[in-house]
Amino acid sequence: MSQINVDTIATAAGVEQARLVQVQTVSKTDVFTTTSTSFVDVTGLTKAITTTDAANTVLVLFQLWSGADDRCFVNLVRGSTAINLGGASGSRTACAGVGMSGAEKAYQLRYVGGAFVDSPGSAAAHTYKIQIRANSGTGSVNATQENSDSAISTLTASNIVLMEIRT
């Protein structure tokens, strides 16, 4: 088997090209529920990445399935800081996404996902996580709000993928 090892890839002019340094992933397959109207960590949807250079960025991909009595707001968080938020205006909630339910809300799941290029600014461990909050009633991840053992209820998986990019 042949192997080529290089430290950098550069153009003919000597300009180093962006490259993928590392990938970290976490997948959650169990159910999480909350009645909190304040953002809380989703157990099992947390992952750390230790960046190798302060100038590098982290491409964060996340996806989850959310059920709710009313609405389930979703935040993407680095450390204790919510990132990738929509603009706040008036009393509107700034968040990374929202799972909403309709007339058959007890049996519905909504997809919430996104991609965000983060610049954490240091070569250190950075922890990314998903938080949710219920608007009223119960908010859930990976199961419908009613979550019964029936043919019309579903169980899903949610994920975070972290990619360190040398820039």
OpenMM code with the backbone's topology and positions (N, CA, C; nanometers):
from openmm import Vec3, app, unit

residues = "MET SER GLN ILE ASN VAL ASP THR ILE ALA THR ALA ALA GLY VAL GLU GLN ALA ARG LEU VAL GLN VAL GLN THR VAL SER LYS THR ASP VAL PHE THR THR THR SER THR SER PHE VAL ASP VAL THR GLY LEU THR LYS ALA ILE THR THR THR ASP ALA ALA ASN THR VAL LEU VAL LEU PHE GLN LEU TRP SER GLY ALA ASP ASP ARG CYS PHE VAL ASN LEU VAL ARG GLY SER THR ALA ILE ASN LEU GLY GLY ALA SER GLY SER ARG THR ALA CYS ALA GLY VAL GLY MET SER GLY ALA GLU LYS ALA TYR GLN LEU ARG TYR VAL GLY GLY ALA PHE VAL ASP SER PRO GLY SER ALA ALA ALA HIS THR TYR LYS ILE GLN ILE ARG ALA ASN SER GLY THR GLY SER VAL ASN ALA THR GLN GLU ASN SER ASP SER ALA ILE SER THR LEU THR ALA SER ASN ILE VAL LEU MET GLU ILE ARG THR".split()
positions = [
    Vec3(0.0840, -0.1174, 0.0000),
    Vec3(0.0000, 0.0000, 0.0000),
    Vec3(0.0886, 0.1239, 0.0000),
    Vec3(0.0564, 0.2201, -0.0834),
    Vec3(0.1308, 0.3457, -0.0905),
    Vec3(0.0668, 0.4487, 0.0010),
    Vec3(0.1501, 0.5410, 0.0478),
    Vec3(0.1008, 0.6472, 0.1348),
    Vec3(0.1795, 0.7737, 0.1074),
    Vec3(0.1090, 0.8849, 0.0979),
    Vec3(0.1733, 1.0143, 0.0803),
    Vec3(0.1376, 1.0992, 0.2007),
    Vec3(0.2369, 1.1527, 0.2683),
    Vec3(0.2152, 1.2411, 0.3829),
    Vec3(0.2647, 1.3806, 0.3487),
    Vec3(0.1803, 1.4796, 0.3683),
    Vec3(0.2188, 1.6196, 0.3456),
    Vec3(0.1683, 1.7035, 0.4613),
    Vec3(0.2366, 1.8125, 0.4883),
    Vec3(0.1920, 1.9048, 0.5926),
    Vec3(0.0941, 2.0073, 0.5381),
    Vec3(0.1158, 2.0538, 0.4152),
    Vec3(0.0278, 2.1536, 0.3558),
    Vec3(0.0127, 2.1281, 0.2070),
    Vec3(-0.0920, 2.1810, 0.1518),
    Vec3(-0.1134, 2.1825, 0.0072),
    Vec3(-0.1214, 2.3290, -0.0309),
    Vec3(-0.0401, 2.3690, -0.1283),
    Vec3(-0.0330, 2.5096, -0.1666),
    Vec3(-0.0443, 2.5235, -0.3174),
    Vec3(-0.0821, 2.6431, -0.3602),
    Vec3(-0.0853, 2.6732, -0.5026),
    Vec3(0.0578, 2.6875, -0.5525),
    Vec3(0.0735, 2.7003, -0.6837),
    Vec3(0.2067, 2.7188, -0.7418),
    Vec3(0.2728, 2.8458, -0.6879),
    Vec3(0.1909, 2.9431, -0.6473),
    Vec3(0.2445, 3.0678, -0.5915),
    Vec3(0.2795, 3.0536, -0.4436),
    Vec3(0.2571, 2.9352, -0.3861),
    Vec3(0.2927, 2.9123, -0.2463),
    Vec3(0.1838, 2.9456, -0.1462),
    Vec3(0.0619, 2.9737, -0.1939),
    Vec3(-0.0485, 3.0073, -0.1045),
    Vec3(-0.1120, 2.8778, -0.0537),
    Vec3(-0.1134, 2.8610, 0.0773),
    Vec3(-0.1706, 2.7404, 0.1366),
    Vec3(-0.3217, 2.7386, 0.1155),
    Vec3(-0.3736, 2.6209, 0.0837),
    Vec3(-0.5158, 2.6034, 0.0592),
    Vec3(-0.5883, 2.5590, 0.1864),
    Vec3(-0.7156, 2.5946, 0.1933),
    Vec3(-0.7981, 2.5479, 0.3054),
    Vec3(-0.8075, 2.3958, 0.2987),
    Vec3(-0.8151, 2.3327, 0.4154),
    Vec3(-0.8280, 2.1872, 0.4171),
    Vec3(-0.8988, 2.1433, 0.5438),
    Vec3(-0.9537, 2.0255, 0.5362),
    Vec3(-1.0196, 1.9649, 0.6504),
    Vec3(-0.9138, 1.9081, 0.7444),
    Vec3(-0.9194, 1.9474, 0.8713),
    Vec3(-0.8215, 1.9021, 0.9697),
    Vec3(-0.8738, 1.7808, 1.0467),
    Vec3(-0.9986, 1.7895, 1.0938),
    Vec3(-1.0564, 1.6799, 1.1722),
    Vec3(-1.2075, 1.6890, 1.1703),
    Vec3(-1.2715, 1.5770, 1.2039),
    Vec3(-1.4177, 1.5699, 1.2124),
    Vec3(-1.4544, 1.5028, 1.3444),
    Vec3(-1.5501, 1.5607, 1.4148),
    Vec3(-1.6052, 1.5032, 1.5378),
    Vec3(-1.7566, 1.4950, 1.5209),
    Vec3(-1.8160, 1.3854, 1.5658),
    Vec3(-1.9603, 1.3687, 1.5498),
    Vec3(-2.0237, 1.3121, 1.6765),
    Vec3(-2.1521, 1.3402, 1.6922),
    Vec3(-2.2311, 1.2774, 1.7971),
    Vec3(-2.3712, 1.2538, 1.7406),
    Vec3(-2.4281, 1.1409, 1.7777),
    Vec3(-2.5626, 1.1060, 1.7345),
    Vec3(-2.6455, 1.0699, 1.8581),
    Vec3(-2.7655, 1.1218, 1.8649),
    Vec3(-2.8577, 1.0923, 1.9748),
    Vec3(-2.9746, 1.0144, 1.9190),
    Vec3(-3.0006, 0.8982, 1.9778),
    Vec3(-3.1109, 0.8157, 1.9292),
    Vec3(-3.2211, 0.7961, 2.0330),
    Vec3(-3.1977, 0.8437, 2.1564),
    Vec3(-3.3025, 0.8320, 2.2573),
    Vec3(-3.3852, 0.9602, 2.2610),
    Vec3(-3.4868, 0.9613, 2.3420),
    Vec3(-3.5832, 1.0714, 2.3478),
    Vec3(-3.5474, 1.1692, 2.4598),
    Vec3(-3.5635, 1.2981, 2.4304),
    Vec3(-3.5462, 1.4038, 2.5297),
    Vec3(-3.6730, 1.4879, 2.5308),
    Vec3(-3.7246, 1.5190, 2.6501),
    Vec3(-3.8407, 1.6074, 2.6620),
    Vec3(-3.8154, 1.7115, 2.7697),
    Vec3(-3.8826, 1.8253, 2.7548),
    Vec3(-3.8754, 1.9306, 2.8563),
    Vec3(-4.0048, 2.0114, 2.8553),
    Vec3(-4.0390, 2.0623, 2.9714),
    Vec3(-4.1493, 2.1582, 2.9829),
    Vec3(-4.0955, 2.2970, 3.0146),
    Vec3(-3.9629, 2.3101, 3.0172),
    Vec3(-3.9000, 2.4380, 3.0504),
    Vec3(-3.9272, 2.5418, 2.9417),
    Vec3(-3.9590, 2.6632, 2.9846),
    Vec3(-3.9750, 2.7737, 2.8904),
    Vec3(-3.8466, 2.8555, 2.8812),
    Vec3(-3.7393, 2.8063, 2.9445),
    Vec3(-3.6041, 2.8605, 2.9288),
    Vec3(-3.5215, 2.7546, 2.8574),
    Vec3(-3.4198, 2.7960, 2.7816),
    Vec3(-3.3388, 2.6995, 2.7079),
    Vec3(-3.2646, 2.6053, 2.8018),
    Vec3(-3.2703, 2.4756, 2.7706),
    Vec3(-3.2001, 2.3723, 2.8468),
    Vec3(-3.1212, 2.2853, 2.7494),
    Vec3(-3.0093, 2.2288, 2.7975),
    Vec3(-2.9279, 2.1396, 2.7158),
    Vec3(-3.0048, 2.0126, 2.6831),
    Vec3(-2.9941, 1.9670, 2.5583),
    Vec3(-3.0494, 1.8384, 2.5189),
    Vec3(-2.9439, 1.7330, 2.5535),
    Vec3(-2.9748, 1.6496, 2.6493),
    Vec3(-2.8825, 1.5456, 2.6932),
    Vec3(-2.8389, 1.4603, 2.5746),
    Vec3(-2.7081, 1.4437, 2.5578),
    Vec3(-2.6566, 1.3600, 2.4504),
    Vec3(-2.6322, 1.4306, 2.3192),
    Vec3(-2.6680, 1.5591, 2.3081),
    Vec3(-2.6401, 1.6359, 2.1856),
    Vec3(-2.5368, 1.7435, 2.2167),
    Vec3(-2.4223, 1.6981, 2.2647),
    Vec3(-2.3092, 1.7837, 2.2990),
    Vec3(-2.1837, 1.7179, 2.2441),
    Vec3(-2.0958, 1.7982, 2.1817),
    Vec3(-1.9703, 1.7433, 2.1308),
    Vec3(-1.8613, 1.8501, 2.1372),
    Vec3(-1.7413, 1.8089, 2.1780),
    Vec3(-1.6262, 1.8994, 2.1849),
    Vec3(-1.5317, 1.8711, 2.0688),
    Vec3(-1.4643, 1.9759, 2.0255),
    Vec3(-1.3581, 1.9653, 1.9263),
    Vec3(-1.2434, 2.0525, 1.9744),
    Vec3(-1.1232, 2.0008, 1.9686),
    Vec3(-1.0053, 2.0781, 2.0083),
    Vec3(-0.9386, 2.1275, 1.8817),
    Vec3(-0.9534, 2.2574, 1.8559),
    Vec3(-0.8955, 2.3147, 1.7348),
    Vec3(-0.7440, 2.3238, 1.7486),
    Vec3(-0.6757, 2.3095, 1.6369),
    Vec3(-0.5304, 2.3040, 1.6372),
    Vec3(-0.4643, 2.4382, 1.6099),
    Vec3(-0.5426, 2.5378, 1.5665),
    Vec3(-0.4883, 2.6693, 1.5360),
    Vec3(-0.5968, 2.7731, 1.5610),
    Vec3(-0.5582, 2.8864, 1.6188),
    Vec3(-0.6551, 2.9920, 1.6511),
    Vec3(-0.7223, 3.0497, 1.5272),
    Vec3(-0.6578, 3.0415, 1.4128),
    Vec3(-0.7138, 3.0982, 1.2899),
    Vec3(-0.8121, 3.0038, 1.2211),
    Vec3(-0.8167, 2.8777, 1.2634),
    Vec3(-0.9048, 2.7811, 1.1988),
    Vec3(-1.0507, 2.8058, 1.2341),
    Vec3(-1.1385, 2.7622, 1.1450),
    Vec3(-1.2826, 2.7727, 1.1682),
    Vec3(-1.3398, 2.6333, 1.1927),
    Vec3(-1.4614, 2.6320, 1.2448),
    Vec3(-1.5323, 2.5058, 1.2669),
    Vec3(-1.6644, 2.5129, 1.1904),
    Vec3(-1.6824, 2.4194, 1.0971),
    Vec3(-1.8097, 2.4065, 1.0279),
    Vec3(-1.8977, 2.3169, 1.1140),
    Vec3(-2.0096, 2.3728, 1.1608),
    Vec3(-2.1015, 2.3004, 1.2476),
    Vec3(-2.2254, 2.2652, 1.1666),
    Vec3(-2.2546, 2.1362, 1.1578),
    Vec3(-2.3769, 2.0871, 1.0952),
    Vec3(-2.4616, 2.0240, 1.2045),
    Vec3(-2.5887, 2.0574, 1.2078),
    Vec3(-2.6752, 1.9947, 1.3081),
    Vec3(-2.8100, 1.9636, 1.2471),
    Vec3(-2.8714, 1.8585, 1.2977),
    Vec3(-3.0061, 1.8222, 1.2549),
    Vec3(-3.0750, 1.7518, 1.3699),
    Vec3(-3.1999, 1.7856, 1.3884),
    Vec3(-3.2796, 1.7173, 1.4893),
    Vec3(-3.4245, 1.7180, 1.4479),
    Vec3(-3.4994, 1.6294, 1.5099),
    Vec3(-3.6438, 1.6192, 1.4887),
    Vec3(-3.7115, 1.6581, 1.6190),
    Vec3(-3.8044, 1.7518, 1.6093),
    Vec3(-3.8652, 1.8097, 1.7282),
    Vec3(-4.0170, 1.7964, 1.7243),
    Vec3(-4.0722, 1.7644, 1.8397),
    Vec3(-4.2170, 1.7624, 1.8565),
    Vec3(-4.2542, 1.8585, 1.9678),
    Vec3(-4.3779, 1.9040, 1.9706),
    Vec3(-4.4179, 2.0001, 2.0730),
    Vec3(-4.5691, 2.0099, 2.0826),
    Vec3(-4.6150, 2.0523, 2.2027),
    Vec3(-4.7560, 2.0886, 2.2183),
    Vec3(-4.7847, 2.2142, 2.1361),
    Vec3(-4.6900, 2.3072, 2.1362),
    Vec3(-4.7079, 2.4360, 2.0701),
    Vec3(-4.5893, 2.4612, 1.9782),
    Vec3(-4.4778, 2.5099, 2.0317),
    Vec3(-4.3548, 2.5314, 1.9559),
    Vec3(-4.2381, 2.4842, 2.0402),
    Vec3(-4.1329, 2.4423, 1.9740),
    Vec3(-4.0104, 2.4019, 2.0424),
    Vec3(-3.8957, 2.4802, 1.9787),
    Vec3(-3.8437, 2.5791, 2.0503),
    Vec3(-3.7360, 2.6634, 1.9995),
    Vec3(-3.6026, 2.5925, 2.0175),
    Vec3(-3.5108, 2.6088, 1.9211),
    Vec3(-3.3835, 2.5378, 1.9190),
    Vec3(-3.2688, 2.6386, 1.9124),
    Vec3(-3.1665, 2.6176, 1.9954),
    Vec3(-3.0446, 2.6976, 1.9903),
    Vec3(-2.9246, 2.6087, 1.9655),
    Vec3(-2.8294, 2.6611, 1.8888),
    Vec3(-2.6966, 2.6030, 1.8732),
    Vec3(-2.6052, 2.6843, 1.9632),
    Vec3(-2.5286, 2.6165, 2.0496),
    Vec3(-2.4506, 2.6849, 2.1528),
    Vec3(-2.3049, 2.6399, 2.1468),
    Vec3(-2.2119, 2.7370, 2.1551),
    Vec3(-2.0700, 2.7071, 2.1768),
    Vec3(-2.0367, 2.7529, 2.3173),
    Vec3(-1.9929, 2.6586, 2.4018),
    Vec3(-1.9681, 2.6912, 2.5425),
    Vec3(-2.0995, 2.7270, 2.6087),
    Vec3(-2.1153, 2.8540, 2.6425),
    Vec3(-2.2418, 2.9013, 2.6999),
    Vec3(-2.3048, 3.0108, 2.6140),
    Vec3(-2.2525, 3.0288, 2.4914),
    Vec3(-2.2993, 3.1356, 2.4035),
    Vec3(-2.3789, 3.0790, 2.2868),
    Vec3(-2.5021, 3.1226, 2.2718),
    Vec3(-2.5835, 3.0823, 2.1577),
    Vec3(-2.5262, 3.1468, 2.0321),
    Vec3(-2.5124, 3.0670, 1.9264),
    Vec3(-2.4573, 3.1153, 1.7998),
    Vec3(-2.5559, 3.0847, 1.6878),
    Vec3(-2.5344, 3.1485, 1.5723),
    Vec3(-2.6202, 3.1266, 1.4554),
    Vec3(-2.7652, 3.1639, 1.4843),
    Vec3(-2.7828, 3.2759, 1.5534),
    Vec3(-2.9170, 3.3216, 1.5900),
    Vec3(-2.9755, 3.4123, 1.4837),
    Vec3(-3.1048, 3.4059, 1.4698),
    Vec3(-3.1738, 3.5037, 1.3882),
    Vec3(-3.1764, 3.6367, 1.4627),
    Vec3(-3.2069, 3.7435, 1.3929),
    Vec3(-3.2118, 3.8756, 1.4549),
    Vec3(-3.3290, 3.8875, 1.5499),
    Vec3(-3.3062, 3.9522, 1.6624),
    Vec3(-3.4131, 3.9754, 1.7601),
    Vec3(-3.4834, 4.1060, 1.7258),
    Vec3(-3.6141, 4.1051, 1.7357),
    Vec3(-3.6920, 4.2247, 1.7089),
    Vec3(-3.8162, 4.2212, 1.7961),
    Vec3(-3.8331, 4.3264, 1.8768),
    Vec3(-3.9485, 4.3303, 1.9654),
    Vec3(-3.9430, 4.2157, 2.0648),
    Vec3(-4.0529, 4.1443, 2.0785),
    Vec3(-4.0567, 4.0323, 2.1725),
    Vec3(-4.0347, 3.8977, 2.1034),
    Vec3(-3.9917, 3.9017, 1.9772),
    Vec3(-3.9662, 3.7772, 1.9041),
    Vec3(-3.8479, 3.7028, 1.9645),
    Vec3(-3.8494, 3.5696, 1.9552),
    Vec3(-3.7412, 3.4869, 2.0072),
    Vec3(-3.6349, 3.4681, 1.8997),
    Vec3(-3.5112, 3.5096, 1.9296),
    Vec3(-3.3986, 3.4836, 1.8392),
    Vec3(-3.3492, 3.3425, 1.8685),
    Vec3(-3.3419, 3.2583, 1.7669),
    Vec3(-3.2972, 3.1196, 1.7862),
    Vec3(-3.2415, 3.0667, 1.6549),
    Vec3(-3.1865, 2.9464, 1.6589),
    Vec3(-3.1310, 2.8833, 1.5387),
    Vec3(-3.2387, 2.8123, 1.4580),
    Vec3(-3.3523, 2.7815, 1.5201),
    Vec3(-3.4609, 2.7138, 1.4503),
    Vec3(-3.5764, 2.6901, 1.5438),
    Vec3(-3.6894, 2.6483, 1.4858),
    Vec3(-3.8073, 2.6212, 1.5678),
    Vec3(-3.8865, 2.5068, 1.5063),
    Vec3(-3.9224, 2.4116, 1.5920),
    Vec3(-4.0115, 2.3046, 1.5511),
    Vec3(-4.1525, 2.3450, 1.5897),
    Vec3(-4.2450, 2.3427, 1.4950),
    Vec3(-4.3835, 2.3811, 1.5231),
    Vec3(-4.4742, 2.2634, 1.4945),
    Vec3(-4.5856, 2.2625, 1.5600),
    Vec3(-4.6835, 2.1570, 1.5381),
    Vec3(-4.8155, 2.2157, 1.4940),
    Vec3(-4.8931, 2.1342, 1.4240),
    Vec3(-5.0206, 2.1800, 1.3718),
    Vec3(-5.1371, 2.1112, 1.4385),
    Vec3(-5.2445, 2.0908, 1.3626),
    Vec3(-5.3673, 2.0352, 1.4184),
    Vec3(-5.3469, 1.8963, 1.4785),
    Vec3(-5.2651, 1.8152, 1.4158),
    Vec3(-5.2363, 1.6807, 1.4677),
    Vec3(-5.1027, 1.6814, 1.5408),
    Vec3(-5.0769, 1.7880, 1.6160),
    Vec3(-4.9453, 1.8121, 1.6754),
    Vec3(-4.8918, 1.6991, 1.7624),
    Vec3(-4.9758, 1.6263, 1.8275),
    Vec3(-4.9276, 1.5195, 1.9149),
    Vec3(-4.8548, 1.4108, 1.8367),
    Vec3(-4.8804, 1.4016, 1.7062),
    Vec3(-4.8228, 1.2951, 1.6242),
    Vec3(-4.7225, 1.3463, 1.5210),
    Vec3(-4.6856, 1.4753, 1.5268),
    Vec3(-4.5988, 1.5328, 1.4254),
    Vec3(-4.4590, 1.5626, 1.4782),
    Vec3(-4.3609, 1.5470, 1.3905),
    Vec3(-4.2246, 1.5904, 1.4159),
    Vec3(-4.1875, 1.6929, 1.3102),
    Vec3(-4.1058, 1.7891, 1.3481),
    Vec3(-4.0564, 1.8902, 1.2542),
    Vec3(-3.9048, 1.8815, 1.2484),
    Vec3(-3.8522, 1.8905, 1.1271),
    Vec3(-3.7075, 1.8884, 1.1073),
    Vec3(-3.6512, 2.0268, 1.1356),
    Vec3(-3.5445, 2.0318, 1.2148),
    Vec3(-3.4703, 2.1552, 1.2381),
    Vec3(-3.3235, 2.1226, 1.2117),
    Vec3(-3.2617, 2.1947, 1.1219),
    Vec3(-3.1216, 2.1687, 1.0908),
    Vec3(-3.0540, 2.2941, 1.0413),
    Vec3(-2.9219, 2.2887, 1.0371),
    Vec3(-2.8501, 2.4038, 0.9885),
    Vec3(-2.7018, 2.3771, 0.9726),
    Vec3(-2.6363, 2.4735, 0.9105),
    Vec3(-2.4918, 2.4730, 0.8917),
    Vec3(-2.4418, 2.6119, 0.9294),
    Vec3(-2.3334, 2.6168, 1.0033),
    Vec3(-2.2798, 2.7436, 1.0498),
    Vec3(-2.1280, 2.7353, 1.0551),
    Vec3(-2.0594, 2.8335, 0.9977),
    Vec3(-1.9138, 2.8410, 1.0065),
    Vec3(-1.8801, 2.9299, 1.1249),
    Vec3(-1.8192, 2.8694, 1.2270),
    Vec3(-1.7863, 2.9394, 1.3510),
    Vec3(-1.6367, 2.9684, 1.3561),
    Vec3(-1.6012, 3.0820, 1.4122),
    Vec3(-1.4616, 3.1197, 1.4337),
    Vec3(-1.4381, 3.1311, 1.5832),
    Vec3(-1.4045, 3.0191, 1.6505),
    Vec3(-1.3905, 3.0234, 1.7961),
    Vec3(-1.2735, 3.1080, 1.8452),
    Vec3(-1.1690, 3.1288, 1.7617),
    Vec3(-1.0643, 3.2251, 1.7943),
    Vec3(-0.9511, 3.1769, 1.8827),
    Vec3(-0.9444, 3.0490, 1.9136),
    Vec3(-0.8327, 2.9980, 1.9927),
    Vec3(-0.8100, 2.8516, 1.9616),
    Vec3(-0.6855, 2.8079, 1.9803),
    Vec3(-0.6531, 2.6659, 1.9663),
    Vec3(-0.6789, 2.6027, 2.1022),
    Vec3(-0.7983, 2.5486, 2.1190),
    Vec3(-0.8412, 2.4958, 2.2487),
    Vec3(-0.9624, 2.4060, 2.2261),
    Vec3(-1.0107, 2.3460, 2.3327),
    Vec3(-1.1326, 2.2654, 2.3255),
    Vec3(-1.2540, 2.3575, 2.3229),
    Vec3(-1.3443, 2.3323, 2.2300),
    Vec3(-1.4683, 2.4095, 2.2165),
    Vec3(-1.5837, 2.3100, 2.2154),
    Vec3(-1.6809, 2.3331, 2.3022),
    Vec3(-1.7947, 2.2427, 2.3145),
    Vec3(-1.9170, 2.3036, 2.2478),
    Vec3(-1.9778, 2.2267, 2.1593),
    Vec3(-2.0990, 2.2673, 2.0894),
    Vec3(-2.2131, 2.1786, 2.1368),
    Vec3(-2.3307, 2.2393, 2.1492),
    Vec3(-2.4455, 2.1632, 2.1967),
    Vec3(-2.5742, 2.2223, 2.1432),
    Vec3(-2.6795, 2.1445, 2.1565),
    Vec3(-2.8140, 2.1881, 2.1190),
    Vec3(-2.8936, 2.2111, 2.2470),
    Vec3(-2.9658, 2.3226, 2.2494),
    Vec3(-3.0594, 2.3523, 2.3583),
    Vec3(-3.1979, 2.3714, 2.2978),
    Vec3(-3.3001, 2.3350, 2.3756),
    Vec3(-3.4380, 2.3616, 2.3327),
    Vec3(-3.5152, 2.4244, 2.4483),
    Vec3(-3.6258, 2.4855, 2.4133),
    Vec3(-3.7217, 2.5318, 2.5141),
    Vec3(-3.8613, 2.5191, 2.4553),
    Vec3(-3.9554, 2.4888, 2.5414),
    Vec3(-4.0951, 2.4790, 2.4994),
    Vec3(-4.1588, 2.6166, 2.5056),
    Vec3(-4.2471, 2.6446, 2.4118),
    Vec3(-4.3248, 2.7679, 2.4196),
    Vec3(-4.4311, 2.7522, 2.5281),
    Vec3(-4.4938, 2.6372, 2.5294),
    Vec3(-4.5870, 2.5965, 2.6348),
    Vec3(-4.6002, 2.4454, 2.6245),
    Vec3(-4.6418, 2.3817, 2.7302),
    Vec3(-4.6551, 2.2360, 2.7269),
    Vec3(-4.5195, 2.1679, 2.7239),
    Vec3(-4.5063, 2.0668, 2.6390),
    Vec3(-4.3855, 1.9846, 2.6322),
    Vec3(-4.3193, 1.9965, 2.4968),
    Vec3(-4.1870, 2.0131, 2.4973),
    Vec3(-4.1068, 2.0074, 2.3754),
    Vec3(-4.0262, 1.8786, 2.3780),
    Vec3(-4.0058, 1.8174, 2.2615),
    Vec3(-3.9337, 1.6907, 2.2577),
    Vec3(-3.8345, 1.6867, 2.1423),
    Vec3(-3.7363, 1.5971, 2.1574),
    Vec3(-3.6403, 1.5687, 2.0519),
    Vec3(-3.6436, 1.4180, 2.0272),
    Vec3(-3.6522, 1.3805, 1.9004),
    Vec3(-3.6485, 1.2413, 1.8535),
    Vec3(-3.7780, 1.1643, 1.8732),
    Vec3(-3.8828, 1.2268, 1.9195),
    Vec3(-4.0122, 1.1595, 1.9319),
    Vec3(-4.1232, 1.2636, 1.9243),
    Vec3(-4.2408, 1.2172, 1.8844),
    Vec3(-4.3554, 1.3059, 1.8841),
    Vec3(-4.3884, 1.3469, 2.0271),
    Vec3(-4.4649, 1.4495, 2.0413),
    Vec3(-4.4997, 1.4994, 2.1743),
    Vec3(-4.5746, 1.3938, 2.2540),
    Vec3(-4.6636, 1.3191, 2.1925),
    Vec3(-4.7396, 1.2201, 2.2691),
    Vec3(-4.6605, 1.0912, 2.2909),
    Vec3(-4.5664, 1.0579, 2.2019),
    Vec3(-4.4687, 0.9512, 2.2205),
    Vec3(-4.5280, 0.8196, 2.2713),
    Vec3(-4.6334, 0.7741, 2.2065),
    Vec3(-4.6930, 0.6465, 2.2479),
    Vec3(-4.6360, 0.5319, 2.1641),
    Vec3(-4.6537, 0.4105, 2.2113),
    Vec3(-4.6088, 0.2918, 2.1405),
    Vec3(-4.7176, 0.2514, 2.0419),
    Vec3(-4.7199, 0.3231, 1.9277),
    Vec3(-4.8213, 0.2940, 1.8268),
    Vec3(-4.7596, 0.3083, 1.6883),
    Vec3(-4.8270, 0.2567, 1.5889),
    Vec3(-4.7751, 0.2579, 1.4521),
    Vec3(-4.7618, 0.3984, 1.3949),
    Vec3(-4.8356, 0.4960, 1.4481),
    Vec3(-4.8261, 0.6324, 1.3950),
    Vec3(-4.7265, 0.7182, 1.4717),
    Vec3(-4.6640, 0.6637, 1.5753),
    Vec3(-4.5594, 0.7360, 1.6479),
    Vec3(-4.4235, 0.6975, 1.5899),
    Vec3(-4.3298, 0.7907, 1.5925),
    Vec3(-4.1979, 0.7656, 1.5355),
    Vec3(-4.0881, 0.7956, 1.6369),
    Vec3(-3.9743, 0.7313, 1.6167),
    Vec3(-3.8520, 0.7617, 1.6907),
    Vec3(-3.7452, 0.7921, 1.5863),
    Vec3(-3.6693, 0.8987, 1.6075),
    Vec3(-3.5720, 0.9428, 1.5083),
    Vec3(-3.4339, 0.9584, 1.5724),
    Vec3(-3.3367, 1.0016, 1.4934),
    Vec3(-3.2020, 1.0308, 1.5426),
    Vec3(-3.1697, 1.1765, 1.5133),
    Vec3(-3.0893, 1.2376, 1.6000),
    Vec3(-3.0429, 1.3747, 1.5823),
    Vec3(-2.8911, 1.3757, 1.5906),
    Vec3(-2.8271, 1.4720, 1.5229),
    Vec3(-2.6815, 1.4695, 1.5089),
    Vec3(-2.6188, 1.6081, 1.5135),
    Vec3(-2.4918, 1.6092, 1.5545),
    Vec3(-2.4043, 1.7251, 1.5390),
    Vec3(-2.2772, 1.6742, 1.4714),
    Vec3(-2.2312, 1.7455, 1.3691),
    Vec3(-2.1046, 1.7166, 1.3027),
    Vec3(-2.0193, 1.8431, 1.3109),
    Vec3(-1.8969, 1.8294, 1.3618),
    Vec3(-1.8033, 1.9405, 1.3749),
    Vec3(-1.6833, 1.9137, 1.2843),
    Vec3(-1.6503, 2.0091, 1.1969),
    Vec3(-1.5364, 1.9932, 1.1069),
    Vec3(-1.4416, 2.1115, 1.1243),
    Vec3(-1.3213, 2.0849, 1.1678),
    Vec3(-1.2211, 2.1914, 1.1776),
    Vec3(-1.1628, 2.2134, 1.0388),
    Vec3(-1.1657, 2.3388, 0.9945),
    Vec3(-1.1166, 2.3763, 0.8621),
    Vec3(-0.9960, 2.4686, 0.8781),
    Vec3(-0.8845, 2.4294, 0.8201),
    Vec3(-0.7662, 2.5152, 0.8201),
    Vec3(-0.7888, 2.6233, 0.7154),
    Vec3(-0.7838, 2.7486, 0.7564),
    Vec3(-0.8140, 2.8583, 0.6644),
    Vec3(-0.6911, 2.9425, 0.6353),
] * unit.nanometer
topology = app.Topology()
chain = topology.addChain("A")
for resn in residues:
    res = topology.addResidue(resn, chain)
    for name in ("N", "CA", "C"):
        topology.addAtom(name, app.Element.getBySymbol(name[0]), res)
